[in-house]
Amino acid sequence: MGKAQLDMFSGQDDLFPVAPTSYRADPDRVRRRLERILAELKAAGSMPWDTEKRRYHQTVVPQMTLWLPEGEAAQFRLVFDTEMARLGEV
């Protein structure tokens, strides 16, 4: 193997950054989104979502609350669970 072939990639920088970029959700945006979801549930006389959307929210809402302080997160989860129970979707 010739030196030219061995040096084929020697001038190339590392293709990956040293540390991966971490994502941090904006708590204010999370709150606004959760408040919209809860307002929709509170205003409804019956389940406003089809099965797919209901399952989506049952999965995503608890995950969204993880970006908030624990006490606030617990309150959002409690209200969500209460509204889902009221609508007969527990």
Backbone bond lengths (Angstrom), bond angles and torsions (degrees), N, CA, C in turn:
res aa  C-N    CA-C-N  psi(-1)  N-CA   C-N-CA  omega(-1)  CA-C   N-CA-C  phi
1 M - - - 1.437 - - 1.520 107.39 -
2 G 1.309 115.21 128.91 1.450 119.46 -177.64 1.517 112.58 -79.29
3 K 1.338 115.28 160.67 1.466 121.28 -179.34 1.525 110.90 -61.21
4 A 1.333 117.91 -35.95 1.465 121.14 -179.62 1.527 110.69 -61.36
5 Q 1.325 116.10 -39.73 1.460 118.85 179.57 1.527 110.86 -70.74
6 L 1.301 119.17 -38.40 1.460 122.32 178.85 1.526 111.38 -65.04
7 D 1.324 116.63 -32.41 1.459 121.00 -177.49 1.533 112.83 -92.01
8 M 1.320 117.37 10.37 1.451 120.75 -174.02 1.541 112.39 -56.58
9 F 1.320 118.54 -35.70 1.457 121.45 -177.31 1.520 113.08 -113.50
10 S 1.278 118.27 10.30 1.466 120.49 -174.78 1.525 112.84 -65.94
11 G 1.310 119.10 -29.28 1.456 121.16 -178.40 1.516 113.49 -88.56
12 Q 1.324 116.67 -2.59 1.460 120.48 -176.61 1.528 110.14 -86.14
13 D 1.337 115.22 132.40 1.462 119.86 176.63 1.522 109.92 -70.11
14 D 1.317 114.93 166.54 1.452 120.82 176.95 1.528 109.02 -59.81
15 L 1.311 117.46 135.11 1.456 121.54 -176.62 1.524 113.33 -76.99
16 F 1.322 117.57 -18.92 1.453 121.39 -176.53 1.517 110.03 -118.13
17 P 1.337 117.09 141.72 1.465 119.16 178.14 1.526 110.22 -63.96
18 V 1.309 115.39 158.05 1.455 120.82 -177.74 1.526 110.56 -61.32
19 A 1.299 117.85 -49.11 1.460 121.63 179.48 1.525 108.90 -121.74
20 P 1.317 117.13 135.86 1.461 118.37 178.66 1.524 110.53 -65.73
21 T 1.305 115.30 148.32 1.454 121.01 177.92 1.523 107.77 -74.91
22 S 1.312 116.68 128.48 1.461 119.15 -179.89 1.525 109.57 -96.22
23 Y 1.319 115.16 146.42 1.458 121.65 -179.64 1.518 108.57 -98.82
24 R 1.291 116.28 138.04 1.463 122.05 176.71 1.524 107.02 -133.67
25 A 1.320 116.40 114.72 1.467 120.27 -179.43 1.522 110.24 -67.48
26 D 1.313 115.21 149.06 1.459 121.49 176.85 1.531 107.69 -80.60
27 P 1.335 118.31 114.50 1.469 120.34 -177.53 1.528 113.48 -56.74
28 D 1.323 118.25 -33.36 1.466 120.47 178.84 1.528 111.33 -65.43
29 R 1.320 116.83 -40.66 1.471 120.29 177.43 1.524 110.48 -66.85
30 V 1.325 116.57 -39.60 1.467 120.66 178.26 1.529 109.58 -61.69
31 R 1.332 116.81 -46.70 1.473 121.19 178.99 1.532 111.18 -58.21
32 R 1.327 115.99 -47.38 1.467 119.64 -179.03 1.527 111.16 -59.91
33 R 1.317 115.96 -43.22 1.469 120.11 -179.58 1.528 110.64 -65.12
34 L 1.329 116.89 -45.10 1.464 120.22 178.61 1.528 111.01 -62.93
35 E 1.312 116.76 -40.48 1.470 120.38 178.75 1.525 111.38 -62.93
36 R 1.335 117.56 -38.02 1.477 120.65 177.18 1.532 110.79 -65.15
37 I 1.328 115.78 -43.17 1.470 120.25 179.50 1.527 109.96 -62.13
38 L 1.335 116.43 -47.20 1.466 120.31 -178.71 1.527 111.51 -65.98
39 A 1.316 117.61 -37.89 1.466 120.72 177.79 1.527 110.44 -62.31
40 E 1.321 116.37 -39.85 1.465 120.23 178.31 1.526 110.43 -62.98
41 L 1.330 117.13 -42.39 1.462 120.61 178.77 1.524 111.67 -66.85
42 K 1.329 116.59 -44.23 1.468 120.67 -177.79 1.524 111.76 -63.59
43 A 1.317 117.38 -33.82 1.463 121.94 -178.50 1.529 112.48 -78.72
44 A 1.314 116.83 -14.43 1.461 120.71 -173.99 1.528 111.79 -85.84
45 G 1.325 115.38 141.10 1.456 121.02 173.49 1.516 111.68 -89.27
46 S 1.324 115.30 -21.38 1.465 122.39 175.13 1.526 107.09 -144.50
47 M 1.321 115.98 169.47 1.466 120.01 -175.69 1.530 110.03 -54.73
48 P 1.343 117.17 119.41 1.465 120.54 -177.30 1.532 113.88 -81.39
49 W 1.326 117.51 -6.95 1.463 120.88 -173.50 1.519 111.06 -114.41
50 D 1.323 115.36 150.77 1.455 119.69 171.26 1.534 108.55 -74.53
51 T 1.309 117.19 173.92 1.465 121.88 -175.21 1.520 112.03 -57.16
52 E 1.319 116.98 -42.98 1.462 120.38 -177.72 1.529 111.57 -63.87
53 K 1.318 116.39 -46.63 1.464 119.79 -179.21 1.528 110.80 -68.52
54 R 1.324 117.98 -36.08 1.465 121.54 177.67 1.526 110.21 -61.89
55 R 1.318 116.38 -47.39 1.473 120.37 179.05 1.529 110.89 -62.82
56 Y 1.316 116.25 -39.19 1.465 120.59 177.60 1.529 109.89 -57.88
57 H 1.329 116.66 -51.09 1.466 120.26 -178.23 1.528 111.64 -66.43
58 Q 1.330 117.95 -35.46 1.460 120.16 178.20 1.528 111.28 -65.28
59 T 1.304 116.88 -25.91 1.463 121.12 176.82 1.520 111.54 -87.14
60 V 1.317 117.13 -45.83 1.460 122.18 -170.48 1.530 113.87 -79.10
61 V 1.323 117.74 -38.32 1.471 119.30 -176.93 1.531 111.41 -57.39
62 P 1.342 120.06 -50.28 1.472 118.25 177.80 1.538 112.76 -60.09
63 Q 1.321 116.84 -35.39 1.466 119.83 178.36 1.521 111.24 -67.72
64 M 1.318 117.23 -39.05 1.466 120.76 179.27 1.524 110.90 -62.32
65 T 1.330 116.62 -36.34 1.464 119.41 -177.45 1.521 112.30 -66.62
66 L 1.312 117.78 -17.26 1.470 120.56 179.44 1.526 112.30 -64.49
67 W 1.332 117.37 -17.66 1.469 121.46 179.43 1.525 112.14 -84.96
68 L 1.332 117.26 -2.41 1.463 121.91 -176.73 1.526 110.71 -109.05
69 P 1.333 117.35 161.92 1.470 119.80 173.65 1.534 109.38 -57.38
70 E 1.321 117.11 147.24 1.465 121.66 -170.92 1.526 113.89 -55.49
71 G 1.320 118.52 -45.60 1.462 120.50 -179.26 1.515 112.37 -61.12
72 E 1.300 115.95 -44.20 1.464 121.49 178.72 1.527 110.46 -66.77
73 A 1.318 116.01 -41.40 1.463 120.90 178.98 1.525 110.51 -61.25
74 A 1.330 116.42 -44.25 1.463 120.73 179.89 1.527 110.79 -61.74
75 Q 1.317 117.10 -38.28 1.466 120.97 179.23 1.531 110.92 -65.48
76 F 1.317 117.47 -44.06 1.471 120.34 177.44 1.528 110.43 -61.49
77 R 1.337 117.33 -43.10 1.467 120.42 179.75 1.531 110.95 -63.87
78 L 1.337 116.69 -41.09 1.462 120.78 179.37 1.529 110.92 -61.93
79 V 1.315 116.94 -46.38 1.467 120.50 -179.89 1.527 110.00 -64.11
80 F 1.314 117.42 -42.75 1.465 121.05 178.85 1.530 110.24 -60.59
81 D 1.335 116.54 -49.16 1.469 120.52 -179.64 1.526 111.35 -62.37
82 T 1.329 117.10 -39.53 1.464 121.64 178.82 1.524 110.96 -63.01
83 E 1.322 116.57 -44.36 1.468 120.22 179.70 1.524 111.28 -67.52
84 M 1.315 117.11 -39.02 1.464 119.73 177.97 1.530 109.86 -63.89
85 A 1.338 117.06 -40.08 1.468 120.76 178.09 1.532 110.33 -65.59
86 R 1.319 116.99 -42.12 1.466 121.20 178.85 1.527 110.99 -58.68
87 L 1.323 115.50 -36.93 1.465 120.71 -178.69 1.534 112.01 -86.66
88 G 1.338 115.62 4.19 1.462 120.43 176.56 1.506 114.52 74.54
89 E 1.330 117.63 29.58 1.468 121.11 -175.38 1.525 112.94 -118.26
90 V 1.313 117.19 37.28 1.475 118.78 178.37 1.497 109.41 -98.77
